[in-house]
Amino acid sequence: MILDDAHPRMGFTLIELLVVISIIAILASLLLPALFSAKRKVVSSVCLNNLKQLQACWMMYVNDNNDCVPPNLATNGAGAWRSTPDSWIGWSSAPHDPETTGIEQGLLFKYDYNRSLNTYHCPADRSKVHLLNGQWLSRLRTRSYSMSGTWGGRTNEAQTVFQRFSQTENPSQLFVFVDEDEDSIDDAHFLTWPDPDDRWVNMPTDRHGKAGTFSFADGHTELWRWRWGKSFKQKQSYWKRAQNQADLADLRRLQKAIPAPPPEWVPQK
């Protein structure tokens, strides 16, 4: 049948269709990075809000307990490093906990400072539970955050440890909670050896677009951009030496967010 002006042709030619597809592809290539960036910012904001809530609970605990900070102790037991039952997190090792029992036994949860289990997990943390028998589970871990050993931590380390909030003069500069790297986290005690040591004992995450999240003792939170990507894989013993000058600069920044070491302190070998 012959088409004339009274019966116009409908649809696209092949060339027109290819042009439309090309335009859509170009628009997608321009918009997708912006969408990914926006999604990352939303996730980072949720993580920061989690830390802000935990920090508020920490401060309420201090107010209710005569200036004492929540205990933050750990022990090597039952095949892994775990927080002790009388700490802010209960008998817990984040990579190996299939259930939330450790969180629920912790002082912040047990005494109703925070009863939201989601608050203890970073939405960007997709790491799975790894049982001590070697079995990997499909479920996400229940906890992503740890507390600086500066606060209520082990006293057998050569670093300054505060048991009371009033012992510090610069709370706005000292971090409390940290989003920890998935290969570093175990108990809920985050250990940082002070400058001039050049080793990560525990390592913050970089899952927020090469950035990590922290809360501070005065109640505020911060997103830190890293100069070098953070990975605790291929660690040496229970620590990992800074890989290069950029990584060392990141470590030095973190070391400034803990109290100065005792005058007689020397790096451990």
VENURUR-V221174 format. One record per residue. N is the residue number from 0. OMEGA is omega in degrees with one decimal (* if undefined). D_CENTER is the distance of its C-alpha to the mean C-alpha in Angstrom with 1 decimal. Layout:
<<N:OMEGA:D_CENTER> <N:OMEGA:D_CENTER>>
This chain:
<<0:-178.8:69.1> <1:177.8:69.3> <2:175.2:66.9> <3:-176.5:68.3> <4:179.8:67.2> <5:179.2:67.8> <6:-176.2:65.3> <7:179.2:62.3> <8:179.8:60.1> <9:174.5:56.7> <10:-178.2:53.3> <11:165.9:51.8> <12:179.7:53.2> <13:-179.4:51.1> <14:179.0:50.6> <15:179.4:49.5> <16:178.8:47.0> <17:177.9:45.5> <18:179.0:45.3> <19:179.5:43.4> <20:179.3:41.0> <21:178.9:40.4> <22:179.0:39.7> <23:179.8:37.2> <24:179.0:35.5> <25:178.8:35.4> <26:179.3:34.0> <27:-179.5:31.3> <28:178.3:30.3> <29:-173.8:30.2> <30:-175.0:28.4> <31:177.0:25.7> <32:178.2:23.6> <33:178.3:23.8> <34:178.2:22.8> <35:179.1:19.8> <36:179.4:18.8> <37:178.3:19.4> <38:179.9:17.4> <39:179.5:14.3> <40:178.1:14.9> <41:-180.0:15.3> <42:177.8:12.1> <43:179.5:10.3> <44:177.4:12.6> <45:179.5:11.8> <46:178.4:8.1> <47:178.3:9.6> <48:175.7:12.2> <49:-179.0:10.3> <50:178.8:9.1> <51:177.7:12.7> <52:177.5:14.2> <53:179.7:12.6> <54:177.2:13.8> <55:177.5:17.1> <56:178.2:17.5> <57:-178.6:16.9> <58:175.9:19.5> <59:176.6:21.9> <60:178.9:21.7> <61:-179.3:22.7> <62:-176.4:25.6> <63:-172.7:26.8> <64:171.6:26.8> <65:174.3:28.9> <66:-179.9:26.2> <67:177.6:24.5> <68:178.7:20.7> <69:175.3:19.2> <70:-174.2:19.7> <71:-172.3:16.7> <72:-178.9:18.7> <73:178.4:18.4> <74:177.3:21.0> <75:-175.8:21.8> <76:178.6:23.5> <77:173.3:24.4> <78:-178.9:23.4> <79:172.0:19.7> <80:-176.9:17.8> <81:170.1:17.4> <82:179.9:16.9> <83:-175.1:20.4> <84:-177.4:21.9> <85:-177.4:22.5> <86:-179.5:18.9> <87:168.1:16.5> <88:-177.2:15.3> <89:-176.2:18.4> <90:-166.3:19.5> <91:167.1:16.2> <92:-168.1:14.8> <93:-177.3:12.0> <94:-169.4:13.5> <95:-177.6:16.9> <96:176.8:16.9> <97:-178.3:18.8> <98:-177.2:19.2> <99:-175.5:17.6> <100:-178.6:20.1> <101:177.8:17.7> <102:-176.1:16.0> <103:177.2:19.5> <104:-179.0:20.8> <105:-173.8:18.4> <106:-178.0:20.1> <107:179.7:18.1> <108:-173.4:19.0> <109:-178.1:22.3> <110:168.6:23.7> <111:172.3:22.8> <112:175.9:20.4> <113:-178.9:18.0> <114:179.5:19.4> <115:-177.4:17.2> <116:-179.9:15.4> <117:-177.3:13.6> <118:-175.9:11.9> <119:-174.8:9.8> <120:176.5:8.5> <121:-178.7:6.7> <122:177.2:10.0> <123:-178.9:9.1> <124:-179.0:8.1> <125:-178.6:11.8> <126:-174.9:11.9> <127:178.0:14.9> <128:179.7:16.2> <129:-177.7:18.2> <130:-177.8:20.9> <131:176.1:22.4> <132:178.2:25.6> <133:-177.9:24.1> <134:174.4:24.0> <135:177.0:21.2> <136:-179.1:20.9> <137:-176.1:20.5> <138:177.0:18.3> <139:174.8:14.5> <140:-176.9:12.6> <141:-175.6:12.5> <142:178.4:9.3> <143:-169.5:5.5> <144:174.9:5.2> <145:179.7:7.5> <146:178.6:10.2> <147:177.2:11.8> <148:174.1:15.0> <149:-173.1:16.9> <150:175.1:17.2> <151:-172.8:19.3> <152:-178.9:18.4> <153:-178.8:20.7> <154:-179.7:23.8> <155:175.8:24.9> <156:-177.7:22.7> <157:176.6:24.3> <158:179.2:22.2> <159:178.9:22.6> <160:179.1:21.3> <161:172.7:22.0> <162:177.9:23.2> <163:-178.6:24.3> <164:-175.0:22.9> <165:179.6:26.2> <166:-179.5:25.9> <167:178.7:23.9> <168:-177.0:25.6> <169:-176.7:22.8> <170:-178.1:20.0> <171:-177.3:19.0> <172:-175.7:18.1> <173:-178.6:16.1> <174:178.7:12.4> <175:180.0:11.7> <176:-178.2:8.3> <177:170.9:5.0> <178:-168.9:1.3> <179:177.9:3.6> <180:-174.6:6.1> <181:178.5:8.2> <182:179.4:11.2> <183:-171.9:10.2> <184:171.0:9.0> <185:171.4:12.2> <186:-176.8:13.2> <187:-178.1:11.3> <188:-177.8:12.5> <189:-174.5:10.7> <190:175.8:13.7> <191:173.1:14.6> <192:-174.3:18.3> <193:172.5:19.9> <194:23.0:21.9> <195:178.8:24.1> <196:-176.2:22.2> <197:-177.5:20.8> <198:168.8:18.5> <199:173.6:14.7> <200:163.8:14.8> <201:-172.6:11.1> <202:173.5:9.0> <203:177.8:5.9> <204:171.3:5.2> <205:-172.5:8.0> <206:178.0:8.1> <207:180.0:9.1> <208:-177.1:12.5> <209:179.0:11.9> <210:178.8:9.7> <211:-175.6:6.4> <212:-178.5:6.1> <213:165.3:7.6> <214:-175.7:10.4> <215:-169.1:13.7> <216:176.3:16.6> <217:175.2:18.9> <218:-177.3:16.8> <219:178.6:15.6> <220:-179.8:12.2> <221:171.0:11.7> <222:-177.6:10.5> <223:172.5:11.1> <224:-178.9:13.1> <225:175.6:13.3> <226:-179.6:16.8> <227:-179.9:16.0> <228:-176.1:13.8> <229:175.8:11.3> <230:-179.2:12.4> <231:176.3:13.0> <232:-179.8:15.9> <233:177.6:19.3> <234:176.2:18.2> <235:-175.3:21.1> <236:178.5:21.4> <237:178.0:18.2> <238:177.0:17.4> <239:-179.1:17.5> <240:176.8:19.6> <241:-170.7:18.7> <242:-176.3:20.2> <243:-176.4:22.0> <244:178.1:22.6> <245:178.2:19.9> <246:178.1:17.3> <247:177.4:19.0> <248:175.8:19.0> <249:178.9:15.2> <250:179.5:15.3> <251:177.8:18.1> <252:179.2:16.2> <253:-179.5:13.6> <254:176.4:16.6> <255:-178.5:18.2> <256:170.1:15.6> <257:180.0:16.9> <258:175.4:20.5> <259:-179.3:23.2> <260:174.5:24.2> <261:-176.5:27.7> <262:-175.8:30.5> <263:-175.1:31.5> <264:173.1:28.1> <265:-179.1:28.3> <266:174.8:25.7> <267:-179.6:25.7> <268:*:27.2>>
